[in-house]
């Protein structure tokens, strides 16, 4: 396991050795698995827990040590985020965007050809039909649906009808 961070003042330091991300706080790699993160959290939580520190110093009167509480709070926040898969994915995405912005990288739209997209036939509601039709059932028409998996992991979808209306608008 990596060496544990020795400084935890993340608030406003320009010192590059100061931990800034949840990963740095816990002293783990960004690709670390949950078990590694859990072990690092446990070790740091035991080491920096304010009650443990007061006992070690012989100060058990319950006086608040803001520095220890701050460190422990940051350790807990890192654990709360990285132990939950959904929160971790969102956190990793925000870290990536932050790094790209600070590096001056601009993400450009990716050009995708129709031949690279998956195509399936589906039924869609026909917007042109009368809403108050006799049988009150929506009229369906068959169309092609093109989809492509984005870099973010979600899918971009476009109907054949939308492609036709775009090409008419541009001419």
Buried (B, 14 or more C-beta within 10 A) or exposed (E): EEEBBEEBEBEEEEEEEBBBBBBBBBBBEEEBEEEBBBBBBEBBBEEBBBEBBBEEEEEEEEEEBEEBBBBBEBBBEBBEBBEEEEEBEEBBEEBEEEEEEEEEEEEEEEEBEEEEBEEEEEEBEEEEEEEEEEEEEEBEEEBBBBEBEEEEEEEEBBBBBEEEEEEEEEE
